[in-house]
Amino acid sequence: MNETTALAHTSSLVPEARPSGENDAAFVELWLGTKVSVHARRAYRSEMDRFRQAMDKPLAWVTMADLPAYPEQLG
């Protein structure tokens, strides 16, 4: 693999600079599919909906600095 081929290959693995969040719901559903319990899926889905609403930005933009504020936003 030459340098040009390697660069082209790795650039396809790099996420877009400004994610839109349009795939966040599908991502969450994919993750929820790993949960065996129907009850766990329901609880996690509800919590993820609240989390995404509280963050008010695409999941790819959520940082560790955002996380401490989440419980405070729940009221």
PDB file of N, CA, C, O and CB in Angstrom:
ATOM      1  N   MET A   1       0.862  -1.180   0.000  1.00  0.00           N
ATOM      2  CA  MET A   1       0.000   0.000   0.000  1.00  0.00           C
ATOM      3  C   MET A   1       0.901   1.234   0.000  1.00  0.00           C
ATOM      4  O   MET A   1       1.734   1.392   0.892  1.00  0.00           O
ATOM      5  CB  MET A   1      -0.976   0.003   1.239  1.00  0.00           C
ATOM      6  N   ASN A   2       0.738   2.104  -0.990  1.00  0.00           N
ATOM      7  CA  ASN A   2       1.564   3.304  -1.033  1.00  0.00           C
ATOM      8  C   ASN A   2       0.934   4.390  -0.159  1.00  0.00           C
ATOM      9  O   ASN A   2      -0.154   4.207   0.388  1.00  0.00           O
ATOM     10  CB  ASN A   2       1.734   3.803  -2.493  1.00  0.00           C
ATOM     11  N   GLU A   3       1.625   5.515  -0.035  1.00  0.00           N
ATOM     12  CA  GLU A   3       1.173   6.599   0.852  1.00  0.00           C
ATOM     13  C   GLU A   3      -0.183   7.158   0.420  1.00  0.00           C
ATOM     14  O   GLU A   3      -1.024   7.441   1.274  1.00  0.00           O
ATOM     15  CB  GLU A   3       2.210   7.726   0.879  1.00  0.00           C
ATOM     16  N   THR A   4      -0.409   7.321  -0.860  1.00  0.00           N
ATOM     17  CA  THR A   4      -1.680   7.851  -1.361  1.00  0.00           C
ATOM     18  C   THR A   4      -2.822   6.892  -1.054  1.00  0.00           C
ATOM     19  O   THR A   4      -3.891   7.327  -0.626  1.00  0.00           O
ATOM     20  CB  THR A   4      -1.600   8.110  -2.875  1.00  0.00           C
ATOM     21  N   THR A   5      -2.618   5.612  -1.262  1.00  0.00           N
ATOM     22  CA  THR A   5      -3.637   4.610  -0.969  1.00  0.00           C
ATOM     23  C   THR A   5      -3.925   4.552   0.523  1.00  0.00           C
ATOM     24  O   THR A   5      -5.081   4.452   0.935  1.00  0.00           O
ATOM     25  CB  THR A   5      -3.197   3.235  -1.476  1.00  0.00           C
ATOM     26  N   ALA A   6      -2.868   4.614   1.332  1.00  0.00           N
ATOM     27  CA  ALA A   6      -3.043   4.587   2.788  1.00  0.00           C
ATOM     28  C   ALA A   6      -3.834   5.798   3.257  1.00  0.00           C
ATOM     29  O   ALA A   6      -4.708   5.669   4.115  1.00  0.00           O
ATOM     30  CB  ALA A   6      -1.682   4.541   3.498  1.00  0.00           C
ATOM     31  N   LEU A   7      -3.546   6.953   2.715  1.00  0.00           N
ATOM     32  CA  LEU A   7      -4.257   8.181   3.088  1.00  0.00           C
ATOM     33  C   LEU A   7      -5.725   8.084   2.701  1.00  0.00           C
ATOM     34  O   LEU A   7      -6.599   8.459   3.483  1.00  0.00           O
ATOM     35  CB  LEU A   7      -3.612   9.411   2.418  1.00  0.00           C
ATOM     36  N   ALA A   8      -6.000   7.590   1.514  1.00  0.00           N
ATOM     37  CA  ALA A   8      -7.386   7.446   1.063  1.00  0.00           C
ATOM     38  C   ALA A   8      -8.130   6.457   1.951  1.00  0.00           C
ATOM     39  O   ALA A   8      -9.299   6.673   2.271  1.00  0.00           O
ATOM     40  CB  ALA A   8      -7.436   6.987  -0.410  1.00  0.00           C
ATOM     41  N   HIS A   9      -7.473   5.386   2.349  1.00  0.00           N
ATOM     42  CA  HIS A   9      -8.097   4.374   3.197  1.00  0.00           C
ATOM     43  C   HIS A   9      -8.410   4.931   4.588  1.00  0.00           C
ATOM     44  O   HIS A   9      -9.512   4.724   5.096  1.00  0.00           O
ATOM     45  CB  HIS A   9      -7.186   3.146   3.314  1.00  0.00           C
ATOM     46  N   THR A  10      -7.467   5.630   5.206  1.00  0.00           N
ATOM     47  CA  THR A  10      -7.685   6.145   6.557  1.00  0.00           C
ATOM     48  C   THR A  10      -8.658   7.307   6.566  1.00  0.00           C
ATOM     49  O   THR A  10      -9.362   7.498   7.558  1.00  0.00           O
ATOM     50  CB  THR A  10      -6.371   6.572   7.176  1.00  0.00           C
ATOM     51  N   SER A  11      -8.724   8.080   5.517  1.00  0.00           N
ATOM     52  CA  SER A  11      -9.642   9.223   5.517  1.00  0.00           C
ATOM     53  C   SER A  11     -11.096   8.766   5.521  1.00  0.00           C
ATOM     54  O   SER A  11     -11.971   9.499   5.984  1.00  0.00           O
ATOM     55  CB  SER A  11      -9.379  10.116   4.301  1.00  0.00           C
ATOM     56  N   SER A  12     -11.366   7.570   5.014  1.00  0.00           N
ATOM     57  CA  SER A  12     -12.727   7.063   5.047  1.00  0.00           C
ATOM     58  C   SER A  12     -13.119   6.616   6.455  1.00  0.00           C
ATOM     59  O   SER A  12     -14.307   6.461   6.738  1.00  0.00           O
ATOM     60  CB  SER A  12     -12.882   5.907   4.065  1.00  0.00           C
ATOM     61  N   LEU A  13     -12.155   6.408   7.331  1.00  0.00           N
ATOM     62  CA  LEU A  13     -12.417   5.993   8.701  1.00  0.00           C
ATOM     63  C   LEU A  13     -12.599   7.172   9.647  1.00  0.00           C
ATOM     64  O   LEU A  13     -13.087   7.000  10.763  1.00  0.00           O
ATOM     65  CB  LEU A  13     -11.299   5.120   9.192  1.00  0.00           C
ATOM     66  N   VAL A  14     -12.216   8.351   9.219  1.00  0.00           N
ATOM     67  CA  VAL A  14     -12.307   9.545  10.048  1.00  0.00           C
ATOM     68  C   VAL A  14     -13.721  10.097   9.958  1.00  0.00           C
ATOM     69  O   VAL A  14     -14.226  10.309   8.855  1.00  0.00           O
ATOM     70  CB  VAL A  14     -11.263  10.613   9.614  1.00  0.00           C
ATOM     71  N   PRO A  15     -14.378  10.338  11.106  1.00  0.00           N
ATOM     72  CA  PRO A  15     -15.742  10.863  11.056  1.00  0.00           C
ATOM     73  C   PRO A  15     -15.776  12.272  10.479  1.00  0.00           C
ATOM     74  O   PRO A  15     -14.775  12.989  10.494  1.00  0.00           O
ATOM     75  CB  PRO A  15     -16.362  10.857  12.450  1.00  0.00           C
ATOM     76  N   GLU A  16     -16.924  12.651   9.980  1.00  0.00           N
ATOM     77  CA  GLU A  16     -17.069  13.992   9.439  1.00  0.00           C
ATOM     78  C   GLU A  16     -16.790  15.014  10.531  1.00  0.00           C
ATOM     79  O   GLU A  16     -16.999  14.730  11.710  1.00  0.00           O
ATOM     80  CB  GLU A  16     -18.478  14.198   8.844  1.00  0.00           C
ATOM     81  N   ALA A  17     -16.325  16.186  10.156  1.00  0.00           N
ATOM     82  CA  ALA A  17     -15.930  17.201  11.117  1.00  0.00           C
ATOM     83  C   ALA A  17     -17.123  17.735  11.903  1.00  0.00           C
ATOM     84  O   ALA A  17     -16.971  18.094  13.071  1.00  0.00           O
ATOM     85  CB  ALA A  17     -15.227  18.338  10.409  1.00  0.00           C
ATOM     86  N   ARG A  18     -18.279  17.794  11.305  1.00  0.00           N
ATOM     87  CA  ARG A  18     -19.455  18.338  11.965  1.00  0.00           C
ATOM     88  C   ARG A  18     -20.611  17.357  11.831  1.00  0.00           C
ATOM     89  O   ARG A  18     -21.436  17.496  10.928  1.00  0.00           O
ATOM     90  CB  ARG A  18     -19.832  19.715  11.374  1.00  0.00           C
ATOM     91  N   PRO A  19     -20.682  16.370  12.713  1.00  0.00           N
ATOM     92  CA  PRO A  19     -21.756  15.385  12.596  1.00  0.00           C
ATOM     93  C   PRO A  19     -23.126  16.032  12.759  1.00  0.00           C
ATOM     94  O   PRO A  19     -23.308  16.949  13.560  1.00  0.00           O
ATOM     95  CB  PRO A  19     -21.576  14.279  13.633  1.00  0.00           C
ATOM     96  N   SER A  20     -24.070  15.541  11.994  1.00  0.00           N
ATOM     97  CA  SER A  20     -25.408  16.130  12.007  1.00  0.00           C
ATOM     98  C   SER A  20     -26.298  15.534  13.085  1.00  0.00           C
ATOM     99  O   SER A  20     -27.263  16.169  13.509  1.00  0.00           O
ATOM    100  CB  SER A  20     -26.061  15.954  10.661  1.00  0.00           C
ATOM    101  N   GLY A  21     -25.991  14.332  13.531  1.00  0.00           N
ATOM    102  CA  GLY A  21     -26.831  13.667  14.511  1.00  0.00           C
ATOM    103  C   GLY A  21     -27.989  12.915  13.890  1.00  0.00           C
ATOM    104  O   GLY A  21     -28.797  12.324  14.605  1.00  0.00           O
ATOM    105  N   GLU A  22     -28.083  12.928  12.561  1.00  0.00           N
ATOM    106  CA  GLU A  22     -29.218  12.278  11.896  1.00  0.00           C
ATOM    107  C   GLU A  22     -29.228  10.770  12.100  1.00  0.00           C
ATOM    108  O   GLU A  22     -30.273  10.137  11.949  1.00  0.00           O
ATOM    109  CB  GLU A  22     -29.195  12.586  10.414  1.00  0.00           C
ATOM    110  N   ASN A  23     -28.088  10.185  12.439  1.00  0.00           N
ATOM    111  CA  ASN A  23     -28.025   8.740  12.662  1.00  0.00           C
ATOM    112  C   ASN A  23     -28.035   8.367  14.140  1.00  0.00           C
ATOM    113  O   ASN A  23     -27.896   7.191  14.478  1.00  0.00           O
ATOM    114  CB  ASN A  23     -26.787   8.178  12.011  1.00  0.00           C
ATOM    115  N   ASP A  24     -28.197   9.344  15.023  1.00  0.00           N
ATOM    116  CA  ASP A  24     -28.151   9.058  16.454  1.00  0.00           C
ATOM    117  C   ASP A  24     -29.223   8.060  16.880  1.00  0.00           C
ATOM    118  O   ASP A  24     -28.935   7.143  17.649  1.00  0.00           O
ATOM    119  CB  ASP A  24     -28.308  10.341  17.241  1.00  0.00           C
ATOM    120  N   ALA A  25     -30.437   8.219  16.401  1.00  0.00           N
ATOM    121  CA  ALA A  25     -31.525   7.313  16.785  1.00  0.00           C
ATOM    122  C   ALA A  25     -31.220   5.895  16.323  1.00  0.00           C
ATOM    123  O   ALA A  25     -31.458   4.939  17.061  1.00  0.00           O
ATOM    124  CB  ALA A  25     -32.869   7.790  16.193  1.00  0.00           C
ATOM    125  N   ALA A  26     -30.700   5.750  15.119  1.00  0.00           N
ATOM    126  CA  ALA A  26     -30.352   4.422  14.601  1.00  0.00           C
ATOM    127  C   ALA A  26     -29.208   3.816  15.419  1.00  0.00           C
ATOM    128  O   ALA A  26     -29.201   2.615  15.686  1.00  0.00           O
ATOM    129  CB  ALA A  26     -29.958   4.506  13.102  1.00  0.00           C
ATOM    130  N   PHE A  27     -28.252   4.641  15.811  1.00  0.00           N
ATOM    131  CA  PHE A  27     -27.142   4.180  16.637  1.00  0.00           C
ATOM    132  C   PHE A  27     -27.651   3.663  17.981  1.00  0.00           C
ATOM    133  O   PHE A  27     -27.241   2.598  18.442  1.00  0.00           O
ATOM    134  CB  PHE A  27     -26.124   5.311  16.851  1.00  0.00           C
ATOM    135  N   VAL A  28     -28.545   4.425  18.602  1.00  0.00           N
ATOM    136  CA  VAL A  28     -29.111   4.016  19.883  1.00  0.00           C
ATOM    137  C   VAL A  28     -29.877   2.700  19.729  1.00  0.00           C
ATOM    138  O   VAL A  28     -29.751   1.809  20.569  1.00  0.00           O
ATOM    139  CB  VAL A  28     -30.038   5.117  20.444  1.00  0.00           C
ATOM    140  N   GLU A  29     -30.665   2.574  18.669  1.00  0.00           N
ATOM    141  CA  GLU A  29     -31.416   1.336  18.443  1.00  0.00           C
ATOM    142  C   GLU A  29     -30.484   0.151  18.219  1.00  0.00           C
ATOM    143  O   GLU A  29     -30.769  -0.955  18.679  1.00  0.00           O
ATOM    144  CB  GLU A  29     -32.352   1.494  17.245  1.00  0.00           C
ATOM    145  N   LEU A  30     -29.392   0.367  17.529  1.00  0.00           N
ATOM    146  CA  LEU A  30     -28.404  -0.698  17.327  1.00  0.00           C
ATOM    147  C   LEU A  30     -27.827  -1.137  18.670  1.00  0.00           C
ATOM    148  O   LEU A  30     -27.705  -2.333  18.937  1.00  0.00           O
ATOM    149  CB  LEU A  30     -27.269  -0.224  16.382  1.00  0.00           C
ATOM    150  N   TRP A  31     -27.477  -0.181  19.502  1.00  0.00           N
ATOM    151  CA  TRP A  31     -26.953  -0.476  20.837  1.00  0.00           C
ATOM    152  C   TRP A  31     -28.001  -1.197  21.685  1.00  0.00           C
ATOM    153  O   TRP A  31     -27.689  -2.167  22.377  1.00  0.00           O
ATOM    154  CB  TRP A  31     -26.504   0.821  21.537  1.00  0.00           C
ATOM    155  N   LEU A  32     -29.232  -0.723  21.628  1.00  0.00           N
ATOM    156  CA  LEU A  32     -30.299  -1.355  22.406  1.00  0.00           C
ATOM    157  C   LEU A  32     -30.523  -2.805  21.975  1.00  0.00           C
ATOM    158  O   LEU A  32     -30.933  -3.641  22.780  1.00  0.00           O
ATOM    159  CB  LEU A  32     -31.601  -0.560  22.262  1.00  0.00           C
ATOM    160  N   GLY A  33     -30.257  -3.091  20.727  1.00  0.00           N
ATOM    161  CA  GLY A  33     -30.397  -4.447  20.223  1.00  0.00           C
ATOM    162  C   GLY A  33     -29.464  -5.440  20.882  1.00  0.00           C
ATOM    163  O   GLY A  33     -29.665  -6.649  20.775  1.00  0.00           O
ATOM    164  N   THR A  34     -28.435  -4.938  21.567  1.00  0.00           N
ATOM    165  CA  THR A  34     -27.511  -5.820  22.273  1.00  0.00           C
ATOM    166  C   THR A  34     -28.045  -6.223  23.639  1.00  0.00           C
ATOM    167  O   THR A  34     -27.469  -7.084  24.303  1.00  0.00           O
ATOM    168  CB  THR A  34     -26.161  -5.149  22.428  1.00  0.00           C
ATOM    169  N   LYS A  35     -29.137  -5.610  24.059  1.00  0.00           N
ATOM    170  CA  LYS A  35     -29.731  -5.894  25.368  1.00  0.00           C
ATOM    171  C   LYS A  35     -30.761  -7.004  25.229  1.00  0.00           C
ATOM    172  O   LYS A  35     -31.649  -6.925  24.380  1.00  0.00           O
ATOM    173  CB  LYS A  35     -30.382  -4.622  25.972  1.00  0.00           C
ATOM    174  N   VAL A  36     -30.650  -8.025  26.045  1.00  0.00           N
ATOM    175  CA  VAL A  36     -31.535  -9.186  25.951  1.00  0.00           C
ATOM    176  C   VAL A  36     -32.907  -8.870  26.537  1.00  0.00           C
ATOM    177  O   VAL A  36     -33.929  -9.252  25.967  1.00  0.00           O
ATOM    178  CB  VAL A  36     -30.916 -10.395  26.671  1.00  0.00           C
ATOM    179  N   SER A  37     -32.934  -8.191  27.648  1.00  0.00           N
ATOM    180  CA  SER A  37     -34.182  -7.937  28.357  1.00  0.00           C
ATOM    181  C   SER A  37     -35.003  -6.827  27.701  1.00  0.00           C
ATOM    182  O   SER A  37     -34.494  -5.744  27.412  1.00  0.00           O
ATOM    183  CB  SER A  37     -33.892  -7.578  29.801  1.00  0.00           C
ATOM    184  N   VAL A  38     -36.264  -7.118  27.478  1.00  0.00           N
ATOM    185  CA  VAL A  38     -37.186  -6.109  26.942  1.00  0.00           C
ATOM    186  C   VAL A  38     -37.280  -4.939  27.910  1.00  0.00           C
ATOM    187  O   VAL A  38     -37.356  -3.783  27.492  1.00  0.00           O
ATOM    188  CB  VAL A  38     -38.594  -6.718  26.689  1.00  0.00           C
ATOM    189  N   HIS A  39     -37.274  -5.237  29.193  1.00  0.00           N
ATOM    190  CA  HIS A  39     -37.379  -4.193  30.217  1.00  0.00           C
ATOM    191  C   HIS A  39     -36.144  -3.292  30.221  1.00  0.00           C
ATOM    192  O   HIS A  39     -36.252  -2.076  30.377  1.00  0.00           O
ATOM    193  CB  HIS A  39     -37.572  -4.824  31.603  1.00  0.00           C
ATOM    194  N   ALA A  40     -34.974  -3.901  30.047  1.00  0.00           N
ATOM    195  CA  ALA A  40     -33.741  -3.112  29.980  1.00  0.00           C
ATOM    196  C   ALA A  40     -33.759  -2.211  28.755  1.00  0.00           C
ATOM    197  O   ALA A  40     -33.397  -1.038  28.841  1.00  0.00           O
ATOM    198  CB  ALA A  40     -32.504  -4.032  29.948  1.00  0.00           C
ATOM    199  N   ARG A  41     -34.180  -2.752  27.610  1.00  0.00           N
ATOM    200  CA  ARG A  41     -34.250  -1.932  26.390  1.00  0.00           C
ATOM    201  C   ARG A  41     -35.181  -0.746  26.589  1.00  0.00           C
ATOM    202  O   ARG A  41     -34.857   0.373  26.193  1.00  0.00           O
ATOM    203  CB  ARG A  41     -34.723  -2.777  25.193  1.00  0.00           C
ATOM    204  N   ARG A  42     -36.331  -0.986  27.200  1.00  0.00           N
ATOM    205  CA  ARG A  42     -37.298   0.101  27.423  1.00  0.00           C
ATOM    206  C   ARG A  42     -36.697   1.172  28.340  1.00  0.00           C
ATOM    207  O   ARG A  42     -36.814   2.365  28.063  1.00  0.00           O
ATOM    208  CB  ARG A  42     -38.613  -0.455  28.037  1.00  0.00           C
ATOM    209  N   ALA A  43     -36.062   0.745  29.419  1.00  0.00           N
ATOM    210  CA  ALA A  43     -35.474   1.693  30.366  1.00  0.00           C
ATOM    211  C   ALA A  43     -34.328   2.473  29.731  1.00  0.00           C
ATOM    212  O   ALA A  43     -34.247   3.692  29.876  1.00  0.00           O
ATOM    213  CB  ALA A  43     -34.979   0.959  31.613  1.00  0.00           C
ATOM    214  N   TYR A  44     -33.434   1.765  29.021  1.00  0.00           N
ATOM    215  CA  TYR A  44     -32.313   2.448  28.377  1.00  0.00           C
ATOM    216  C   TYR A  44     -32.799   3.405  27.285  1.00  0.00           C
ATOM    217  O   TYR A  44     -32.260   4.502  27.138  1.00  0.00           O
ATOM    218  CB  TYR A  44     -31.338   1.423  27.784  1.00  0.00           C
ATOM    219  N   ARG A  45     -33.809   2.995  26.521  1.00  0.00           N
ATOM    220  CA  ARG A  45     -34.333   3.866  25.464  1.00  0.00           C
ATOM    221  C   ARG A  45     -34.885   5.154  26.071  1.00  0.00           C
ATOM    222  O   ARG A  45     -34.625   6.247  25.568  1.00  0.00           O
ATOM    223  CB  ARG A  45     -35.434   3.138  24.649  1.00  0.00           C
ATOM    224  N   SER A  46     -35.638   5.019  27.138  1.00  0.00           N
ATOM    225  CA  SER A  46     -36.201   6.189  27.812  1.00  0.00           C
ATOM    226  C   SER A  46     -35.095   7.110  28.324  1.00  0.00           C
ATOM    227  O   SER A  46     -35.160   8.328  28.158  1.00  0.00           O
ATOM    228  CB  SER A  46     -37.105   5.753  28.975  1.00  0.00           C
ATOM    229  N   GLU A  47     -34.091   6.519  28.940  1.00  0.00           N
ATOM    230  CA  GLU A  47     -32.982   7.325  29.466  1.00  0.00           C
ATOM    231  C   GLU A  47     -32.191   7.982  28.339  1.00  0.00           C
ATOM    232  O   GLU A  47     -31.788   9.138  28.461  1.00  0.00           O
ATOM    233  CB  GLU A  47     -32.049   6.457  30.321  1.00  0.00           C
ATOM    234  N   MET A  48     -31.966   7.263  27.252  1.00  0.00           N
ATOM    235  CA  MET A  48     -31.246   7.860  26.122  1.00  0.00           C
ATOM    236  C   MET A  48     -32.043   8.993  25.498  1.00  0.00           C
ATOM    237  O   MET A  48     -31.463   9.994  25.075  1.00  0.00           O
ATOM    238  CB  MET A  48     -30.936   6.800  25.065  1.00  0.00           C
ATOM    239  N   ASP A  49     -33.354   8.854  25.433  1.00  0.00           N
ATOM    240  CA  ASP A  49     -34.187   9.949  24.919  1.00  0.00           C
ATOM    241  C   ASP A  49     -34.033  11.188  25.793  1.00  0.00           C
ATOM    242  O   ASP A  49     -33.880  12.298  25.283  1.00  0.00           O
ATOM    243  CB  ASP A  49     -35.674   9.524  24.854  1.00  0.00           C
ATOM    244  N   ARG A  50     -34.073  10.997  27.111  1.00  0.00           N
ATOM    245  CA  ARG A  50     -33.893  12.142  28.025  1.00  0.00           C
ATOM    246  C   ARG A  50     -32.499  12.729  27.904  1.00  0.00           C
ATOM    247  O   ARG A  50     -32.327  13.948  27.911  1.00  0.00           O
ATOM    248  CB  ARG A  50     -34.151  11.720  29.477  1.00  0.00           C
ATOM    249  N   PHE A  51     -31.505  11.859  27.794  1.00  0.00           N
ATOM    250  CA  PHE A  51     -30.125  12.329  27.671  1.00  0.00           C
ATOM    251  C   PHE A  51     -29.930  13.140  26.401  1.00  0.00           C
ATOM    252  O   PHE A  51     -29.357  14.229  26.431  1.00  0.00           O
ATOM    253  CB  PHE A  51     -29.157  11.152  27.688  1.00  0.00           C
ATOM    254  N   ARG A  52     -30.412  12.603  25.284  1.00  0.00           N
ATOM    255  CA  ARG A  52     -30.244  13.314  24.011  1.00  0.00           C
ATOM    256  C   ARG A  52     -30.966  14.650  24.027  1.00  0.00           C
ATOM    257  O   ARG A  52     -30.456  15.638  23.498  1.00  0.00           O
ATOM    258  CB  ARG A  52     -30.756  12.462  22.848  1.00  0.00           C
ATOM    259  N   GLN A  53     -32.140  14.689  24.627  1.00  0.00           N
ATOM    260  CA  GLN A  53     -32.881  15.945  24.716  1.00  0.00           C
ATOM    261  C   GLN A  53     -32.133  16.951  25.601  1.00  0.00           C
ATOM    262  O   GLN A  53     -32.050  18.131  25.261  1.00  0.00           O
ATOM    263  CB  GLN A  53     -34.301  15.693  25.269  1.00  0.00           C
ATOM    264  N   ALA A  54     -31.595  16.494  26.721  1.00  0.00           N
ATOM    265  CA  ALA A  54     -30.862  17.376  27.623  1.00  0.00           C
ATOM    266  C   ALA A  54     -29.582  17.902  26.989  1.00  0.00           C
ATOM    267  O   ALA A  54     -29.222  19.063  27.187  1.00  0.00           O
ATOM    268  CB  ALA A  54     -30.536  16.649  28.911  1.00  0.00           C
ATOM    269  N   MET A  55     -28.891  17.051  26.224  1.00  0.00           N
ATOM    270  CA  MET A  55     -27.643  17.480  25.594  1.00  0.00           C
ATOM    271  C   MET A  55     -27.903  18.459  24.467  1.00  0.00           C
ATOM    272  O   MET A  55     -27.107  19.372  24.247  1.00  0.00           O
ATOM    273  CB  MET A  55     -26.871  16.278  25.068  1.00  0.00           C
ATOM    274  N   ASP A  56     -28.997  18.287  23.754  1.00  0.00           N
ATOM    275  CA  ASP A  56     -29.393  19.189  22.676  1.00  0.00           C
ATOM    276  C   ASP A  56     -28.302  19.366  21.613  1.00  0.00           C
ATOM    277  O   ASP A  56     -28.090  20.458  21.085  1.00  0.00           O
ATOM    278  CB  ASP A  56     -29.760  20.536  23.254  1.00  0.00           C
ATOM    279  N   LYS A  57     -27.616  18.251  21.319  1.00  0.00           N
ATOM    280  CA  LYS A  57     -26.612  18.243  20.256  1.00  0.00           C
ATOM    281  C   LYS A  57     -26.383  16.803  19.849  1.00  0.00           C
ATOM    282  O   LYS A  57     -26.745  15.885  20.585  1.00  0.00           O
ATOM    283  CB  LYS A  57     -25.274  18.921  20.713  1.00  0.00           C
ATOM    284  N   PRO A  58     -25.783  16.592  18.680  1.00  0.00           N
ATOM    285  CA  PRO A  58     -25.516  15.217  18.240  1.00  0.00           C
ATOM    286  C   PRO A  58     -24.662  14.461  19.264  1.00  0.00           C
ATOM    287  O   PRO A  58     -23.808  15.046  19.929  1.00  0.00           O
ATOM    288  CB  PRO A  58     -24.812  15.223  16.870  1.00  0.00           C
ATOM    289  N   LEU A  59     -24.904  13.172  19.376  1.00  0.00           N
ATOM    290  CA  LEU A  59     -24.132  12.366  20.327  1.00  0.00           C
ATOM    291  C   LEU A  59     -22.626  12.479  20.092  1.00  0.00           C
ATOM    292  O   LEU A  59     -21.850  12.462  21.048  1.00  0.00           O
ATOM    293  CB  LEU A  59     -24.555  10.905  20.236  1.00  0.00           C
ATOM    294  N   ALA A  60     -22.213  12.593  18.855  1.00  0.00           N
ATOM    295  CA  ALA A  60     -20.782  12.692  18.547  1.00  0.00           C
ATOM    296  C   ALA A  60     -20.162  13.967  19.116  1.00  0.00           C
ATOM    297  O   ALA A  60     -18.941  14.058  19.242  1.00  0.00           O
ATOM    298  CB  ALA A  60     -20.566  12.645  17.037  1.00  0.00           C
ATOM    299  N   TRP A  61     -20.981  14.938  19.454  1.00  0.00           N
ATOM    300  CA  TRP A  61     -20.474  16.187  20.018  1.00  0.00           C
ATOM    301  C   TRP A  61     -20.469  16.178  21.539  1.00  0.00           C
ATOM    302  O   TRP A  61     -19.913  17.089  22.152  1.00  0.00           O
ATOM    303  CB  TRP A  61     -21.298  17.348  19.523  1.00  0.00           C
ATOM    304  N   VAL A  62     -21.067  15.185  22.155  1.00  0.00           N
ATOM    305  CA  VAL A  62     -21.091  15.106  23.612  1.00  0.00           C
ATOM    306  C   VAL A  62     -19.690  14.787  24.105  1.00  0.00           C
ATOM    307  O   VAL A  62     -19.029  13.884  23.591  1.00  0.00           O
ATOM    308  CB  VAL A  62     -22.111  14.036  24.105  1.00  0.00           C
ATOM    309  N   THR A  63     -19.244  15.533  25.103  1.00  0.00           N
ATOM    310  CA  THR A  63     -17.903  15.336  25.661  1.00  0.00           C
ATOM    311  C   THR A  63     -18.006  14.924  27.124  1.00  0.00           C
ATOM    312  O   THR A  63     -19.075  14.999  27.729  1.00  0.00           O
ATOM    313  CB  THR A  63     -17.052  16.624  25.520  1.00  0.00           C
ATOM    314  N   MET A  64     -16.912  14.499  27.670  1.00  0.00           N
ATOM    315  CA  MET A  64     -16.867  14.158  29.090  1.00  0.00           C
ATOM    316  C   MET A  64     -17.245  15.364  29.946  1.00  0.00           C
ATOM    317  O   MET A  64     -17.830  15.199  31.017  1.00  0.00           O
ATOM    318  CB  MET A  64     -15.469  13.648  29.479  1.00  0.00           C
ATOM    319  N   ALA A  65     -16.927  16.550  29.498  1.00  0.00           N
ATOM    320  CA  ALA A  65     -17.265  17.769  30.247  1.00  0.00           C
ATOM    321  C   ALA A  65     -18.778  17.983  30.307  1.00  0.00           C
ATOM    322  O   ALA A  65     -19.263  18.641  31.226  1.00  0.00           O
ATOM    323  CB  ALA A  65     -16.588  18.994  29.608  1.00  0.00           C
ATOM    324  N   ASP A  66     -19.529  17.443  29.351  1.00  0.00           N
ATOM    325  CA  ASP A  66     -20.988  17.589  29.342  1.00  0.00           C
ATOM    326  C   ASP A  66     -21.670  16.702  30.383  1.00  0.00           C
ATOM    327  O   ASP A  66     -22.750  17.035  30.872  1.00  0.00           O
ATOM    328  CB  ASP A  66     -21.531  17.262  27.962  1.00  0.00           C
ATOM    329  N   LEU A  67     -21.053  15.597  30.717  1.00  0.00           N
ATOM    330  CA  LEU A  67     -21.713  14.578  31.527  1.00  0.00           C
ATOM    331  C   LEU A  67     -22.076  15.018  32.952  1.00  0.00           C
ATOM    332  O   LEU A  67     -23.167  14.676  33.407  1.00  0.00           O
ATOM    333  CB  LEU A  67     -20.839  13.386  31.602  1.00  0.00           C
ATOM    334  N   PRO A  68     -21.236  15.749  33.675  1.00  0.00           N
ATOM    335  CA  PRO A  68     -21.632  16.140  35.028  1.00  0.00           C
ATOM    336  C   PRO A  68     -22.878  17.033  35.083  1.00  0.00           C
ATOM    337  O   PRO A  68     -23.583  17.047  36.092  1.00  0.00           O
ATOM    338  CB  PRO A  68     -20.492  16.849  35.689  1.00  0.00           C
ATOM    339  N   ALA A  69     -23.145  17.760  34.028  1.00  0.00           N
ATOM    340  CA  ALA A  69     -24.293  18.660  34.000  1.00  0.00           C
ATOM    341  C   ALA A  69     -25.601  17.911  33.759  1.00  0.00           C
ATOM    342  O   ALA A  69     -26.675  18.443  34.041  1.00  0.00           O
ATOM    343  CB  ALA A  69     -24.100  19.716  32.928  1.00  0.00           C
ATOM    344  N   TYR A  70     -25.528  16.694  33.247  1.00  0.00           N
ATOM    345  CA  TYR A  70     -26.744  15.956  32.896  1.00  0.00           C
ATOM    346  C   TYR A  70     -27.677  15.724  34.090  1.00  0.00           C
ATOM    347  O   TYR A  70     -28.863  16.037  33.983  1.00  0.00           O
ATOM    348  CB  TYR A  70     -26.370  14.626  32.288  1.00  0.00           C
ATOM    349  N   PRO A  71     -27.201  15.195  35.215  1.00  0.00           N
ATOM    350  CA  PRO A  71     -28.126  14.996  36.339  1.00  0.00           C
ATOM    351  C   PRO A  71     -28.773  16.285  36.828  1.00  0.00           C
ATOM    352  O   PRO A  71     -29.920  16.284  37.274  1.00  0.00           O
ATOM    353  CB  PRO A  71     -27.402  14.346  37.482  1.00  0.00           C
ATOM    354  N   GLU A  72     -28.031  17.380  36.741  1.00  0.00           N
ATOM    355  CA  GLU A  72     -28.571  18.682  37.154  1.00  0.00           C
ATOM    356  C   GLU A  72     -29.706  19.121  36.227  1.00  0.00           C
ATOM    357  O   GLU A  72     -30.644  19.783  36.671  1.00  0.00           O
ATOM    358  CB  GLU A  72     -27.455  19.750  37.167  1.00  0.00           C
ATOM    359  N   GLN A  73     -29.629  18.763  34.961  1.00  0.00           N
ATOM    360  CA  GLN A  73     -30.656  19.147  33.996  1.00  0.00           C
ATOM    361  C   GLN A  73     -31.940  18.333  34.164  1.00  0.00           C
ATOM    362  O   GLN A  73     -32.993  18.730  33.665  1.00  0.00           O
ATOM    363  CB  GLN A  73     -30.125  18.983  32.583  1.00  0.00           C
ATOM    364  N   LEU A  74     -31.862  17.211  34.855  1.00  0.00           N
ATOM    365  CA  LEU A  74     -33.035  16.388  35.061  1.00  0.00           C
ATOM    366  C   LEU A  74     -34.009  17.005  36.076  1.00  0.00           C
ATOM    367  O   LEU A  74     -35.191  16.664  36.120  1.00  0.00           O
ATOM    368  CB  LEU A  74     -32.614  15.011  35.518  1.00  0.00           C
ATOM    369  N   GLY A  75     -33.475  17.913  36.878  1.00  0.00           N
ATOM    370  CA  GLY A  75     -34.343  18.616  37.824  1.00  0.00           C
ATOM    371  C   GLY A  75     -34.535  17.891  39.043  1.00  0.00           C
ATOM    372  O   GLY A  75     -35.243  18.360  39.935  1.00  0.00           O
TER     373      GLY A  75
END
